[in-house]
Amino acid sequence: MENNFDRIRCYTDKEAVEALGRMVGYDEFFPVFRHVFPNLSKLEITDLFLSITGSYDFQKRVVDHAVKTVVNKSTDGFFYSGVENLDKNKAYLFIANHRDIVMDAAFLQHVLVSNSMNTTQITFGSNLMSTPFIIDFGKINKMFTVFRDSDIKQQLRDSKELSEYIRQVIKSKKESIWIAQRSGRTKDGIDSTQPAVLRMFSLSGNGSMKERLKELNIVPLTISYEIEPCDYLKAYETCKSKDGKYIKKKGEDYNSVVAGISGYKGRTKMVIGHSLFEFIDSLPDTMDKKEMLQVIASEVDRQVYENYQLWPTNYIAFDLLNGGERFASKYNSTEKERFIRHLNSRMSLVDINEEEFKTAFLSIYANPVSLIF
């Protein structure tokens, strides 16, 4: 029996319109969207939502407006490049470095809408699906579910279903997808692709692993924030982790979502890389599968770091962490003083050993410098 993916898929346009009718009745509706449309009354926002015809219309008229508001209120400018690498008539699997729960993918949608291109479907962790409002908002916004924290057998079944869904969206629906290069956000500033993510892509389709990966049209995507709004939360998690694992308290993901959207980001840049089709095609057919996954992961990482924008904050953090002035020519005294004030203000928000926190915090900004130089 053919899988209709009802367990994970985003809404159809008809379902989106029905969900929009529900959303205007949620308690969270006006408190959230009055920030997006500060000049509109509750009735005017309600009328806007009820006039929307589907997911793309919602992304164009509501979400893109929200992203522009975020850019104006919480950044010193959003910049992007690499659109010329895309063909408007093709669907892509964007595999991205992951720094912020919501804004990483939201900025890509803004770039696509600004260039009259179709938006992507977006992965949506089951851990974030906490209320009917969030579920409806996410699925209207072309977000599909990635299940977390299941047992090993269920993980394999979930991964196969996810792989089949991604392939169907790209090959049959001709719609692009955004997915992170790893499970969860980067907490330490090291953007590395997990070969397991690529292996998941290969669990569906026909032909060799090479052929199955080629036809997904994978494109690396890089986002760089001058200031990460969740930097102190990430540093806190790192300090409190035991054996590399951190047990989140209820509401922490929601707090990170809010901080990521509203928090100051400085300058922000997104770069769209080149399709891996030709790179994968050039690999020997006889290459071991495990080696092939590692080689492709390394190519994603290469493009991510080639396209990463290093800001003064990165160089300052590197010098502070290493007790030197190796990159002193990359920033001035005003920028350094401002970043140190930012560090100290973040440190005051958490109850933790200061030196331990400082090391974890600076590493978020310093590690990209270490990996690029």
C-alpha positions as CSV (number, residue, x, y, z in Angstrom):
1,M,0.0,0.0,0.0
2,E,1.4,3.4,-1.0
3,N,2.5,5.6,1.9
4,N,0.7,8.9,1.9
5,F,3.0,10.2,4.7
6,D,0.2,11.6,6.8
7,R,2.3,11.0,9.9
8,I,5.0,13.5,8.8
9,R,3.9,15.6,5.8
10,C,3.1,19.3,5.8
11,Y,-0.4,20.5,5.0
12,T,-1.9,20.7,1.5
13,D,-3.2,24.1,0.5
14,K,-6.8,23.0,1.4
15,E,-5.6,21.8,4.8
16,A,-3.6,25.0,5.3
17,V,-6.7,27.2,4.7
18,E,-8.6,25.1,7.2
19,A,-5.8,25.5,9.7
20,L,-5.7,29.2,9.2
21,G,-9.3,29.3,10.2
22,R,-8.3,27.5,13.4
23,M,-5.3,29.7,14.1
24,V,-7.3,32.9,14.3
25,G,-9.2,31.4,17.3
26,Y,-6.1,30.4,19.3
27,D,-5.2,32.4,22.4
28,E,-1.7,32.8,21.0
29,F,-2.8,34.3,17.7
30,F,-3.0,38.0,18.3
31,P,-0.2,38.2,20.9
32,V,2.2,36.6,18.4
33,F,1.2,38.3,15.1
34,R,0.7,41.8,16.5
35,H,4.5,41.9,16.6
36,V,4.6,41.0,12.9
37,F,1.9,43.5,11.9
38,P,2.1,46.2,14.6
39,N,0.0,48.7,12.5
40,L,-2.9,46.3,12.1
41,S,-5.8,45.7,14.5
42,K,-6.8,42.1,15.5
43,L,-9.7,42.2,13.1
44,E,-7.4,43.3,10.2
45,I,-4.9,40.6,10.9
46,T,-7.7,38.0,11.2
47,D,-9.1,39.2,7.8
48,L,-5.6,38.8,6.3
49,F,-5.2,35.3,7.5
50,L,-8.7,34.3,6.3
51,S,-7.9,35.6,2.8
52,I,-4.8,33.4,2.4
53,T,-5.1,30.7,-0.3
54,G,-2.4,28.2,0.7
55,S,1.1,27.6,2.1
56,Y,3.1,29.7,-0.4
57,D,0.6,32.5,-0.1
58,F,1.1,32.3,3.7
59,Q,4.9,32.3,3.4
60,K,4.8,35.3,1.0
61,R,2.3,37.5,2.8
62,V,2.9,36.6,6.5
63,V,6.2,34.8,7.0
64,D,8.3,36.9,4.6
65,H,6.8,40.0,6.2
66,A,7.9,38.6,9.6
67,V,11.4,37.9,8.3
68,K,11.7,41.5,7.0
69,T,10.5,42.7,10.5
70,V,13.2,40.6,12.1
71,V,15.9,41.9,9.8
72,N,14.8,45.5,10.5
73,K,14.5,45.1,14.3
74,S,17.3,42.6,15.2
75,T,20.0,42.8,12.6
76,D,22.5,45.3,11.2
77,G,21.7,43.9,7.7
78,F,21.0,40.6,6.0
79,F,23.1,39.8,3.0
80,Y,23.1,36.8,0.6
81,S,24.7,35.4,-2.5
82,G,24.7,32.3,-4.7
83,V,21.2,32.5,-6.1
84,E,22.8,32.3,-9.5
85,N,23.7,28.7,-8.7
86,L,20.1,27.7,-8.8
87,D,17.7,26.9,-11.6
88,K,14.2,28.1,-11.0
89,N,12.9,25.0,-12.7
90,K,14.7,22.5,-10.5
91,A,14.1,21.2,-7.0
92,Y,17.0,21.0,-4.5
93,L,17.9,19.4,-1.2
94,F,19.5,22.2,0.7
95,I,21.7,20.8,3.5
96,A,22.6,23.6,5.8
97,N,24.8,24.4,8.8
98,H,22.4,24.9,11.7
99,R,22.8,27.8,14.1
100,D,19.2,28.9,14.9
101,I,16.0,26.8,15.3
102,V,13.8,29.0,13.2
103,M,15.7,31.7,11.5
104,D,18.2,29.6,9.5
105,A,15.4,28.2,7.3
106,A,13.3,31.4,7.5
107,F,16.1,33.4,5.9
108,L,16.3,30.9,3.0
109,Q,12.6,31.3,2.4
110,H,13.1,35.1,2.3
111,V,15.9,34.8,-0.3
112,L,13.7,32.5,-2.5
113,V,10.6,34.7,-2.2
114,S,12.7,37.8,-3.0
115,N,13.9,36.1,-6.2
116,S,10.5,34.9,-7.3
117,M,11.3,31.3,-6.6
118,N,9.3,28.6,-4.9
119,T,9.9,28.2,-1.2
120,T,11.1,24.9,0.4
121,Q,9.6,22.4,2.7
122,I,11.4,22.5,6.1
123,T,12.2,19.9,8.7
124,F,10.3,20.2,12.0
125,G,11.6,18.4,15.0
126,S,8.8,16.5,16.9
127,N,10.3,17.9,20.1
128,L,9.0,21.4,19.0
129,M,5.5,20.2,18.3
130,S,4.2,21.2,21.7
131,T,0.8,22.9,21.1
132,P,-1.9,22.9,18.4
133,F,-0.9,26.5,17.6
134,I,2.7,25.6,16.9
135,I,1.7,22.4,15.0
136,D,-0.7,24.3,12.7
137,F,1.7,27.2,12.2
138,G,4.5,24.8,11.3
139,K,2.5,22.6,8.9
140,I,1.0,25.7,7.2
141,N,4.6,26.9,6.8
142,K,5.5,23.8,4.8
143,M,7.2,22.1,7.7
144,F,7.3,18.3,8.0
145,T,8.0,16.2,11.0
146,V,11.3,14.6,12.0
147,F,10.8,12.3,14.9
148,R,13.3,12.5,17.8
149,D,14.2,10.2,20.8
150,S,12.8,6.9,19.5
151,D,14.4,3.5,20.1
152,I,16.8,2.0,17.6
153,K,14.3,0.0,15.6
154,Q,11.9,2.8,15.4
155,Q,14.7,5.2,14.4
156,L,15.4,3.0,11.3
157,R,11.8,2.9,10.3
158,D,11.5,6.7,10.8
159,S,14.6,7.3,8.8
160,K,13.4,5.2,5.9
161,E,10.0,7.0,5.9
162,L,11.7,10.4,6.0
163,S,14.0,9.4,3.2
164,E,11.1,8.3,1.0
165,Y,9.2,11.5,1.8
166,I,12.2,13.7,0.9
167,R,12.6,11.9,-2.4
168,Q,9.0,12.1,-3.2
169,V,8.9,15.8,-2.6
170,I,11.9,16.5,-4.7
171,K,11.3,14.1,-7.5
172,S,7.5,14.0,-7.8
173,K,6.4,17.3,-6.3
174,K,9.4,19.2,-7.8
175,E,9.7,21.1,-4.5
176,S,12.9,21.8,-2.6
177,I,13.7,20.9,1.0
178,W,15.7,22.5,3.8
179,I,17.4,20.2,6.2
180,A,20.3,20.6,8.7
181,Q,23.6,18.9,8.2
182,R,23.4,17.3,11.6
183,S,20.9,16.4,14.3
184,G,20.3,19.6,16.3
185,R,22.0,23.0,16.2
186,T,25.7,23.5,16.3
187,K,26.5,24.3,20.0
188,D,30.3,24.8,19.7
189,G,30.7,26.7,16.4
190,I,31.9,23.6,14.6
191,D,29.6,23.0,11.6
192,S,30.2,19.4,10.6
193,T,28.0,17.2,8.4
194,Q,27.0,13.9,9.9
195,P,27.4,11.1,7.4
196,A,24.4,9.5,9.0
197,V,22.2,12.3,7.5
198,L,23.5,11.5,4.0
199,R,23.0,7.8,4.7
200,M,19.4,8.5,5.5
201,F,19.0,10.2,2.1
202,S,20.2,7.0,0.5
203,L,17.6,4.7,2.2
204,S,15.1,5.3,-0.6
205,G,15.2,5.3,-4.4
206,N,16.6,2.9,-7.0
207,G,20.1,2.1,-8.3
208,S,23.4,2.4,-6.5
209,M,23.9,4.7,-3.5
210,K,25.8,7.1,-5.8
211,E,22.7,7.3,-8.1
212,R,20.3,7.7,-5.2
213,L,22.2,10.6,-3.8
214,K,22.9,12.2,-7.1
215,E,19.3,12.6,-8.1
216,L,18.4,14.5,-4.9
217,N,20.4,17.5,-6.2
218,I,22.1,18.3,-2.9
219,V,23.2,22.0,-2.3
220,P,25.2,23.1,0.7
221,L,23.9,26.2,2.4
222,T,25.9,28.5,4.8
223,I,24.5,31.0,7.4
224,S,26.8,33.2,9.4
225,Y,25.6,35.4,12.3
226,E,27.8,38.2,13.7
227,I,26.1,37.7,17.0
228,E,24.2,34.5,17.9
229,P,21.1,35.3,19.9
230,C,21.3,31.9,21.7
231,D,25.0,32.0,22.3
232,Y,24.7,32.0,26.1
233,L,22.1,29.3,26.1
234,K,24.3,27.1,23.9
235,A,27.3,27.8,26.2
236,Y,25.2,26.9,29.2
237,E,24.1,23.6,27.6
238,T,27.8,22.8,26.8
239,C,28.8,23.4,30.4
240,K,26.0,21.4,31.8
241,S,26.3,18.4,29.4
242,K,27.3,15.0,30.8
243,D,29.0,12.6,28.4
244,G,28.1,14.9,25.5
245,K,24.4,14.9,26.3
246,Y,22.3,17.7,27.8
247,I,18.8,17.0,29.2
248,K,16.6,19.9,28.3
249,K,14.0,21.2,30.8
250,K,10.4,21.8,29.7
251,G,10.1,25.0,27.7
252,E,13.8,25.4,26.8
253,D,13.3,24.8,23.1
254,Y,10.5,27.4,23.1
255,N,12.8,29.9,24.8
256,S,15.5,29.3,22.2
257,V,12.9,29.9,19.4
258,V,11.9,33.2,20.9
259,A,15.5,34.3,21.6
260,G,16.5,33.3,18.1
261,I,13.8,35.4,16.5
262,S,13.9,38.5,18.6
263,G,17.5,38.6,19.8
264,Y,20.1,40.9,18.3
265,K,22.1,39.2,15.5
266,G,24.4,41.9,14.1
267,R,25.1,41.3,10.5
268,T,23.9,38.1,9.0
269,K,24.9,36.4,5.7
270,M,23.6,33.4,3.8
271,V,25.5,31.8,0.9
272,I,24.0,29.2,-1.5
273,G,26.7,26.8,-2.6
274,H,26.9,24.6,-5.7
275,S,25.0,21.4,-6.4
276,L,26.9,18.2,-5.5
277,F,25.5,16.4,-8.6
278,E,28.7,16.6,-10.6
279,F,30.9,16.0,-7.5
280,I,29.0,12.8,-6.6
281,D,29.0,11.8,-10.3
282,S,32.8,12.0,-10.4
283,L,33.2,9.5,-7.5
284,P,34.4,6.0,-8.5
285,D,31.5,3.5,-8.8
286,T,33.7,1.1,-6.8
287,M,34.1,3.3,-3.8
288,D,33.1,1.8,-0.5
289,K,29.7,3.1,0.7
290,K,31.0,4.3,4.1
291,E,33.9,6.1,2.4
292,M,31.6,7.6,-0.1
293,L,29.3,9.1,2.6
294,Q,32.4,10.5,4.4
295,V,33.8,12.0,1.2
296,I,30.5,13.7,0.4
297,A,30.1,14.9,3.9
298,S,33.6,16.4,3.7
299,E,32.6,18.2,0.4
300,V,29.5,19.7,2.2
301,D,31.8,20.9,5.0
302,R,34.3,22.4,2.5
303,Q,31.6,24.4,0.9
304,V,30.1,25.5,4.2
305,Y,33.4,26.9,5.4
306,E,34.5,28.3,2.1
307,N,31.2,30.3,2.2
308,Y,31.3,31.1,5.9
309,Q,31.5,34.8,6.7
310,L,34.0,35.5,9.5
311,W,33.0,38.7,11.4
312,P,35.1,40.8,13.8
313,T,33.3,38.8,16.7
314,N,34.9,35.6,15.4
315,Y,38.4,37.0,15.3
316,I,38.0,38.8,18.7
317,A,36.8,35.5,20.3
318,F,39.7,33.6,18.9
319,D,42.3,36.1,20.3
320,L,40.6,36.2,23.7
321,L,40.4,32.4,23.9
322,N,44.0,32.0,22.9
323,G,45.4,34.9,24.8
324,G,47.0,36.6,21.8
325,E,46.6,39.2,19.0
326,R,47.0,37.0,16.0
327,F,44.0,38.6,14.2
328,A,44.2,42.0,15.7
329,S,44.1,43.6,12.2
330,K,40.6,42.1,11.7
331,Y,38.9,44.3,14.3
332,N,39.3,47.6,16.2
333,S,39.3,48.5,19.9
334,T,35.7,49.6,19.8
335,E,34.5,46.3,18.4
336,K,36.6,44.4,20.9
337,E,35.2,46.4,23.9
338,R,31.7,45.9,22.6
339,F,32.1,42.1,22.3
340,I,33.6,41.9,25.8
341,R,30.6,43.8,27.1
342,H,28.4,41.4,25.3
343,L,30.2,38.4,26.8
344,N,29.9,39.8,30.3
345,S,26.2,40.6,29.9
346,R,25.6,37.1,28.7
347,M,27.6,35.6,31.6
348,S,25.4,37.5,34.1
349,L,22.3,35.6,32.7
350,V,23.4,32.2,33.9
351,D,24.5,30.7,37.2
352,I,27.6,28.8,36.3
353,N,31.4,28.7,36.7
354,E,32.6,31.9,34.9
355,E,35.8,30.5,33.4
356,E,34.0,27.4,32.2
357,F,31.2,29.5,30.6
358,K,33.7,31.9,29.1
359,T,35.6,29.1,27.3
360,A,32.3,27.5,26.0
361,F,31.0,30.9,24.9
362,L,34.1,32.1,23.1
363,S,34.5,28.7,21.4
364,I,31.1,29.3,19.6
365,Y,32.7,32.3,17.8
366,A,36.3,31.2,17.7
367,N,36.0,27.7,16.3
368,P,35.1,28.8,12.7
369,V,38.4,30.8,12.6
370,S,40.3,27.7,13.8
371,L,38.7,25.6,11.1
372,I,39.2,28.1,8.3
373,F,42.8,29.1,9.0
